[in-house]
Amino acid sequence: SAIPLLLLHAKLTSTTGQIVDSLEMASVKALNSISNFSRRQIETKA
């Protein structure tokens, strides 16, 4: 019964890692968008 649990653990760990990676990528893209937007606002006013 240990081997199926190890396989399940490996699958869950892999899936969790993928979810975390995609969330990190999404947050970086969001921060870049906010940064670019604010930079354009400053350049427009200058």
C-alpha distance matrix in Angstrom:
0.0 3.8 5.6 5.9 6.7 9.0 10.5 11.2 12.7 14.8 16.0 17.0 18.7 20.5 21.7 22.8 24.7 26.5 27.5 28.8 30.7 32.3 33.3 34.9 36.8 38.0 39.2 41.0 42.7 43.7 45.2 47.0 48.5 49.7 51.2 52.9 54.3 55.7 57.1 58.9 60.2 61.7 63.2 64.8 66.4 67.8
3.8 0.0 3.8 5.7 5.2 6.2 8.7 9.9 10.4 12.3 14.3 15.3 16.2 18.3 19.9 20.8 22.3 24.4 25.6 26.6 28.4 30.3 31.3 32.6 34.6 36.0 37.1 38.7 40.6 41.7 43.0 44.8 46.4 47.6 48.8 50.7 52.2 53.5 54.8 56.8 58.1 59.4 60.9 62.7 64.3 65.4
5.6 3.8 0.0 3.8 5.3 5.0 6.2 8.6 9.7 10.5 12.4 14.2 15.2 16.5 18.4 19.8 21.0 22.7 24.4 25.6 27.0 28.8 30.2 31.5 33.1 34.7 36.1 37.5 39.2 40.6 42.0 43.5 45.2 46.6 47.8 49.4 51.1 52.5 53.7 55.5 57.1 58.4 59.8 61.5 63.3 64.4
5.9 5.7 3.8 0.0 3.8 5.4 5.0 6.1 8.5 9.8 10.5 12.2 14.1 15.3 16.4 18.1 19.8 21.2 22.5 24.2 25.7 27.1 28.5 30.1 31.7 33.0 34.5 36.2 37.6 38.9 40.5 42.1 43.5 45.0 46.4 48.0 49.4 51.0 52.3 54.0 55.5 57.0 58.4 59.9 61.7 63.0
6.7 5.2 5.3 3.8 0.0 3.8 5.4 5.0 6.0 8.5 9.8 10.4 12.0 14.1 15.2 16.1 18.0 19.9 20.8 22.1 24.1 25.7 26.6 28.2 30.1 31.3 32.5 34.3 36.0 37.1 38.5 40.3 41.8 43.0 44.4 46.2 47.6 49.0 50.4 52.2 53.6 55.0 56.5 58.1 59.7 61.0
9.0 6.2 5.0 5.4 3.8 0.0 3.8 5.4 5.0 6.2 8.6 9.8 10.4 12.2 14.2 15.1 16.3 18.4 19.9 20.9 22.4 24.4 25.6 26.7 28.6 30.2 31.4 32.8 34.7 36.0 37.2 38.9 40.6 41.9 43.0 44.8 46.5 47.8 49.0 50.9 52.4 53.7 55.1 56.8 58.5 59.6
10.5 8.7 6.2 5.0 5.4 3.8 0.0 3.8 5.4 5.1 6.2 8.6 9.8 10.6 12.3 14.1 15.3 16.7 18.4 20.0 21.2 22.8 24.4 25.8 27.2 28.8 30.3 31.8 33.2 34.7 36.3 37.7 39.2 40.8 42.1 43.5 45.2 46.8 47.9 49.6 51.2 52.7 53.9 55.5 57.5 58.6
11.2 9.9 8.6 6.1 5.0 5.4 3.8 0.0 3.8 5.4 5.1 6.1 8.5 9.9 10.5 12.0 14.1 15.4 16.4 18.2 19.9 21.2 22.4 24.2 25.8 27.0 28.4 30.3 31.7 32.8 34.5 36.2 37.5 38.9 40.4 42.0 43.3 44.9 46.4 48.0 49.4 51.0 52.4 53.8 55.7 57.0
12.7 10.4 9.7 8.5 6.0 5.0 5.4 3.8 0.0 3.8 5.4 5.1 6.0 8.5 9.9 10.4 12.1 14.2 15.2 16.2 18.1 20.0 20.9 22.2 24.2 25.6 26.7 28.4 30.2 31.3 32.6 34.4 36.0 37.2 38.5 40.4 41.8 43.2 44.5 46.4 47.8 49.1 50.6 52.3 53.9 55.1
14.8 12.3 10.5 9.8 8.5 6.2 5.1 5.4 3.8 0.0 3.8 5.5 5.1 6.1 8.6 9.9 10.5 12.4 14.3 15.3 16.5 18.5 20.0 21.0 22.6 24.4 25.8 27.0 28.7 30.3 31.6 33.0 34.7 36.2 37.3 38.9 40.7 42.1 43.2 45.0 46.7 48.0 49.2 51.0 52.8 53.9
16.0 14.3 12.4 10.5 9.8 8.6 6.2 5.1 5.4 3.8 0.0 3.8 5.5 5.1 6.1 8.5 9.9 10.7 12.3 14.2 15.4 16.7 18.4 20.0 21.2 22.7 24.4 25.9 27.2 28.7 30.4 31.7 33.1 34.8 36.2 37.6 39.1 40.8 42.0 43.6 45.2 46.8 48.0 49.5 51.5 52.7
17.0 15.3 14.2 12.2 10.4 9.8 8.6 6.1 5.1 5.5 3.8 0.0 3.8 5.4 5.1 6.0 8.5 9.9 10.5 12.1 14.1 15.4 16.4 18.2 19.9 21.0 22.4 24.3 25.7 26.8 28.4 30.2 31.5 32.8 34.3 36.0 37.3 38.8 40.3 42.0 43.3 44.9 46.4 47.8 49.6 50.9
18.7 16.2 15.2 14.1 12.0 10.4 9.8 8.5 6.0 5.1 5.5 3.8 0.0 3.8 5.5 5.1 6.1 8.7 9.9 10.5 12.2 14.3 15.3 16.4 18.3 20.0 21.0 22.5 24.4 25.7 26.9 28.5 30.3 31.5 32.7 34.5 36.1 37.4 38.6 40.6 42.0 43.3 44.7 46.5 48.2 49.3
20.5 18.3 16.5 15.3 14.1 12.2 10.6 9.9 8.5 6.1 5.1 5.4 3.8 0.0 3.8 5.5 5.1 6.3 8.8 10.0 10.6 12.5 14.4 15.4 16.6 18.5 20.1 21.3 22.8 24.5 25.9 27.1 28.8 30.5 31.6 33.0 34.8 36.4 37.4 39.1 40.9 42.2 43.4 45.1 47.0 48.1
21.7 19.9 18.4 16.4 15.2 14.2 12.3 10.5 9.9 8.6 6.1 5.1 5.5 3.8 0.0 3.8 5.4 5.1 6.3 8.7 9.9 10.7 12.4 14.3 15.4 16.6 18.4 20.1 21.3 22.6 24.5 25.9 27.1 28.8 30.3 31.6 33.0 34.8 36.1 37.6 39.2 40.8 42.1 43.5 45.5 46.8
22.8 20.8 19.8 18.1 16.1 15.1 14.1 12.0 10.4 9.9 8.5 6.0 5.1 5.5 3.8 0.0 3.8 5.4 5.1 6.2 8.6 10.0 10.6 12.3 14.2 15.3 16.4 18.4 20.0 21.0 22.5 24.3 25.7 26.9 28.4 30.2 31.5 32.9 34.4 36.1 37.5 39.0 40.5 42.0 43.7 45.0
24.7 22.3 21.0 19.8 18.0 16.3 15.3 14.1 12.1 10.5 9.9 8.5 6.1 5.1 5.4 3.8 0.0 3.8 5.4 5.1 6.1 8.6 9.9 10.5 12.3 14.2 15.3 16.5 18.4 19.9 21.1 22.5 24.4 25.8 26.8 28.5 30.2 31.6 32.7 34.6 36.2 37.4 38.8 40.5 42.3 43.4
26.5 24.4 22.7 21.2 19.9 18.4 16.7 15.4 14.2 12.4 10.7 9.9 8.7 6.3 5.1 5.4 3.8 0.0 3.8 5.5 5.1 6.2 8.6 9.9 10.6 12.3 14.2 15.4 16.6 18.3 20.0 21.1 22.6 24.4 25.7 26.9 28.6 30.4 31.4 33.0 34.7 36.3 37.3 38.9 41.0 42.1
27.5 25.6 24.4 22.5 20.8 19.9 18.4 16.4 15.2 14.3 12.3 10.5 9.9 8.8 6.3 5.1 5.4 3.8 0.0 3.8 5.4 5.2 6.2 8.6 9.9 10.5 12.3 14.3 15.4 16.4 18.3 20.0 21.1 22.6 24.2 25.7 26.9 28.6 30.1 31.6 33.0 34.7 36.1 37.4 39.3 40.7
28.8 26.6 25.6 24.2 22.1 20.9 20.0 18.2 16.2 15.3 14.2 12.1 10.5 10.0 8.7 6.2 5.1 5.5 3.8 0.0 3.8 5.5 5.1 6.1 8.6 9.8 10.5 12.3 14.2 15.2 16.4 18.3 19.9 21.0 22.3 24.2 25.6 26.9 28.3 30.2 31.6 32.9 34.4 36.0 37.7 38.9
30.7 28.4 27.0 25.7 24.1 22.4 21.2 19.9 18.1 16.5 15.4 14.1 12.2 10.6 9.9 8.6 6.1 5.1 5.4 3.8 0.0 3.8 5.4 5.1 6.2 8.6 9.9 10.6 12.4 14.3 15.4 16.5 18.4 20.1 21.0 22.5 24.3 25.9 26.8 28.6 30.4 31.6 32.8 34.6 36.5 37.5
32.3 30.3 28.8 27.1 25.7 24.4 22.8 21.2 20.0 18.5 16.7 15.4 14.3 12.5 10.7 10.0 8.6 6.2 5.2 5.5 3.8 0.0 3.8 5.4 5.0 6.1 8.6 9.9 10.5 12.2 14.2 15.3 16.5 18.4 19.8 21.0 22.5 24.4 25.5 26.9 28.6 30.3 31.4 32.8 34.9 36.2
33.3 31.3 30.2 28.5 26.6 25.6 24.4 22.4 20.9 20.0 18.4 16.4 15.3 14.4 12.4 10.6 9.9 8.6 6.2 5.1 5.4 3.8 0.0 3.8 5.4 5.0 6.1 8.6 9.8 10.4 12.2 14.1 15.2 16.5 18.1 19.8 21.0 22.5 24.1 25.7 27.0 28.6 30.1 31.5 33.2 34.7
34.9 32.6 31.5 30.1 28.2 26.7 25.8 24.2 22.2 21.0 20.0 18.2 16.4 15.4 14.3 12.3 10.5 9.9 8.6 6.1 5.1 5.4 3.8 0.0 3.8 5.4 5.1 6.2 8.6 9.9 10.6 12.2 14.2 15.4 16.3 18.2 19.9 21.1 22.3 24.3 25.8 27.0 28.4 30.2 31.8 32.9
36.8 34.6 33.1 31.7 30.1 28.6 27.2 25.8 24.2 22.6 21.2 19.9 18.3 16.6 15.4 14.2 12.3 10.6 9.9 8.6 6.2 5.0 5.4 3.8 0.0 3.8 5.5 5.2 6.2 8.6 10.0 10.6 12.3 14.3 15.2 16.4 18.3 20.1 20.9 22.5 24.4 25.8 26.8 28.5 30.5 31.6
38.0 36.0 34.7 33.0 31.3 30.2 28.8 27.0 25.6 24.4 22.7 21.0 20.0 18.5 16.6 15.3 14.2 12.3 10.5 9.8 8.6 6.1 5.0 5.4 3.8 0.0 3.8 5.5 5.1 6.1 8.6 9.8 10.5 12.4 14.1 15.3 16.4 18.4 19.8 21.1 22.6 24.4 25.7 26.9 28.9 30.4
39.2 37.1 36.1 34.5 32.5 31.4 30.3 28.4 26.7 25.8 24.4 22.4 21.0 20.1 18.4 16.4 15.3 14.2 12.3 10.5 9.9 8.6 6.1 5.1 5.5 3.8 0.0 3.8 5.4 5.0 6.1 8.5 9.8 10.5 12.1 14.1 15.2 16.5 18.1 19.9 21.1 22.5 24.2 25.7 27.2 28.6
41.0 38.7 37.5 36.2 34.3 32.8 31.8 30.3 28.4 27.0 25.9 24.3 22.5 21.3 20.1 18.4 16.5 15.4 14.3 12.3 10.6 9.9 8.6 6.2 5.2 5.5 3.8 0.0 3.8 5.4 5.1 6.1 8.6 9.9 10.4 12.1 14.1 15.3 16.2 18.2 19.9 21.0 22.2 24.1 25.9 26.9
42.7 40.6 39.2 37.6 36.0 34.7 33.2 31.7 30.2 28.7 27.2 25.7 24.4 22.8 21.3 20.0 18.4 16.6 15.4 14.2 12.4 10.5 9.8 8.6 6.2 5.1 5.4 3.8 0.0 3.8 5.5 5.0 6.1 8.7 9.8 10.4 12.2 14.3 15.1 16.4 18.3 20.0 20.9 22.4 24.5 25.7
43.7 41.7 40.6 38.9 37.1 36.0 34.7 32.8 31.3 30.3 28.7 26.8 25.7 24.5 22.6 21.0 19.9 18.3 16.4 15.2 14.3 12.2 10.4 9.9 8.6 6.1 5.0 5.4 3.8 0.0 3.8 5.4 5.1 6.2 8.6 9.9 10.6 12.4 14.1 15.4 16.6 18.5 20.0 21.1 22.9 24.5
45.2 43.0 42.0 40.5 38.5 37.2 36.3 34.5 32.6 31.6 30.4 28.4 26.9 25.9 24.5 22.5 21.1 20.0 18.3 16.4 15.4 14.2 12.2 10.6 10.0 8.6 6.1 5.1 5.5 3.8 0.0 3.8 5.4 5.1 6.0 8.5 9.8 10.6 12.1 14.2 15.3 16.5 18.2 19.9 21.3 22.6
47.0 44.8 43.5 42.1 40.3 38.9 37.7 36.2 34.4 33.0 31.7 30.2 28.5 27.1 25.9 24.3 22.5 21.1 20.0 18.3 16.5 15.3 14.1 12.2 10.6 9.8 8.5 6.1 5.0 5.4 3.8 0.0 3.8 5.5 5.0 6.0 8.4 9.9 10.3 12.1 14.1 15.3 16.3 18.1 20.1 21.0
48.5 46.4 45.2 43.5 41.8 40.6 39.2 37.5 36.0 34.7 33.1 31.5 30.3 28.8 27.1 25.7 24.4 22.6 21.1 19.9 18.4 16.5 15.2 14.2 12.3 10.5 9.8 8.6 6.1 5.1 5.4 3.8 0.0 3.8 5.4 5.2 6.0 8.6 9.8 10.6 12.3 14.3 15.3 16.4 18.6 20.1
49.7 47.6 46.6 45.0 43.0 41.9 40.8 38.9 37.2 36.2 34.8 32.8 31.5 30.5 28.8 26.9 25.8 24.4 22.6 21.0 20.1 18.4 16.5 15.4 14.3 12.4 10.5 9.9 8.7 6.2 5.1 5.5 3.8 0.0 3.8 5.5 5.1 6.2 8.5 9.9 10.6 12.4 14.2 15.3 16.8 18.5
51.2 48.8 47.8 46.4 44.4 43.0 42.1 40.4 38.5 37.3 36.2 34.3 32.7 31.6 30.3 28.4 26.8 25.7 24.2 22.3 21.0 19.8 18.1 16.3 15.2 14.1 12.1 10.4 9.8 8.6 6.0 5.0 5.4 3.8 0.0 3.8 5.5 5.3 6.1 8.6 9.9 10.6 12.2 14.2 15.6 16.6
52.9 50.7 49.4 48.0 46.2 44.8 43.5 42.0 40.4 38.9 37.6 36.0 34.5 33.0 31.6 30.2 28.5 26.9 25.7 24.2 22.5 21.0 19.8 18.2 16.4 15.3 14.1 12.1 10.4 9.9 8.5 6.0 5.2 5.5 3.8 0.0 3.8 5.5 5.0 6.2 8.6 9.9 10.5 12.2 14.4 15.4
54.3 52.2 51.1 49.4 47.6 46.5 45.2 43.3 41.8 40.7 39.1 37.3 36.1 34.8 33.0 31.5 30.2 28.6 26.9 25.6 24.3 22.5 21.0 19.9 18.3 16.4 15.2 14.1 12.2 10.6 9.8 8.4 6.0 5.1 5.5 3.8 0.0 3.8 5.4 5.2 6.3 8.8 10.0 10.6 12.6 14.5
55.7 53.5 52.5 51.0 49.0 47.8 46.8 44.9 43.2 42.1 40.8 38.8 37.4 36.4 34.8 32.9 31.6 30.4 28.6 26.9 25.9 24.4 22.5 21.1 20.1 18.4 16.5 15.3 14.3 12.4 10.6 9.9 8.6 6.2 5.3 5.5 3.8 0.0 3.8 5.4 5.0 6.3 8.6 9.8 10.8 12.5
57.1 54.8 53.7 52.3 50.4 49.0 47.9 46.4 44.5 43.2 42.0 40.3 38.6 37.4 36.1 34.4 32.7 31.4 30.1 28.3 26.8 25.5 24.1 22.3 20.9 19.8 18.1 16.2 15.1 14.1 12.1 10.3 9.8 8.5 6.1 5.0 5.4 3.8 0.0 3.8 5.4 5.2 6.2 8.6 10.1 10.7
58.9 56.8 55.5 54.0 52.2 50.9 49.6 48.0 46.4 45.0 43.6 42.0 40.6 39.1 37.6 36.1 34.6 33.0 31.6 30.2 28.6 26.9 25.7 24.3 22.5 21.1 19.9 18.2 16.4 15.4 14.2 12.1 10.6 9.9 8.6 6.2 5.2 5.4 3.8 0.0 3.8 5.4 5.0 6.0 8.7 9.9
60.2 58.1 57.1 55.5 53.6 52.4 51.2 49.4 47.8 46.7 45.2 43.3 42.0 40.9 39.2 37.5 36.2 34.7 33.0 31.6 30.4 28.6 27.0 25.8 24.4 22.6 21.1 19.9 18.3 16.6 15.3 14.1 12.3 10.6 9.9 8.6 6.3 5.0 5.4 3.8 0.0 3.8 5.5 5.1 6.4 8.8
61.7 59.4 58.4 57.0 55.0 53.7 52.7 51.0 49.1 48.0 46.8 44.9 43.3 42.2 40.8 39.0 37.4 36.3 34.7 32.9 31.6 30.3 28.6 27.0 25.8 24.4 22.5 21.0 20.0 18.5 16.5 15.3 14.3 12.4 10.6 9.9 8.8 6.3 5.2 5.4 3.8 0.0 3.8 5.4 5.3 6.3
63.2 60.9 59.8 58.4 56.5 55.1 53.9 52.4 50.6 49.2 48.0 46.4 44.7 43.4 42.1 40.5 38.8 37.3 36.1 34.4 32.8 31.4 30.1 28.4 26.8 25.7 24.2 22.2 20.9 20.0 18.2 16.3 15.3 14.2 12.2 10.5 10.0 8.6 6.2 5.0 5.5 3.8 0.0 3.8 5.5 5.1
64.8 62.7 61.5 59.9 58.1 56.8 55.5 53.8 52.3 51.0 49.5 47.8 46.5 45.1 43.5 42.0 40.5 38.9 37.4 36.0 34.6 32.8 31.5 30.2 28.5 26.9 25.7 24.1 22.4 21.1 19.9 18.1 16.4 15.3 14.2 12.2 10.6 9.8 8.6 6.0 5.1 5.4 3.8 0.0 3.8 5.6
66.4 64.3 63.3 61.7 59.7 58.5 57.5 55.7 53.9 52.8 51.5 49.6 48.2 47.0 45.5 43.7 42.3 41.0 39.3 37.7 36.5 34.9 33.2 31.8 30.5 28.9 27.2 25.9 24.5 22.9 21.3 20.1 18.6 16.8 15.6 14.4 12.6 10.8 10.1 8.7 6.4 5.3 5.5 3.8 0.0 3.8
67.8 65.4 64.4 63.0 61.0 59.6 58.6 57.0 55.1 53.9 52.7 50.9 49.3 48.1 46.8 45.0 43.4 42.1 40.7 38.9 37.5 36.2 34.7 32.9 31.6 30.4 28.6 26.9 25.7 24.5 22.6 21.0 20.1 18.5 16.6 15.4 14.5 12.5 10.7 9.9 8.8 6.3 5.1 5.6 3.8 0.0
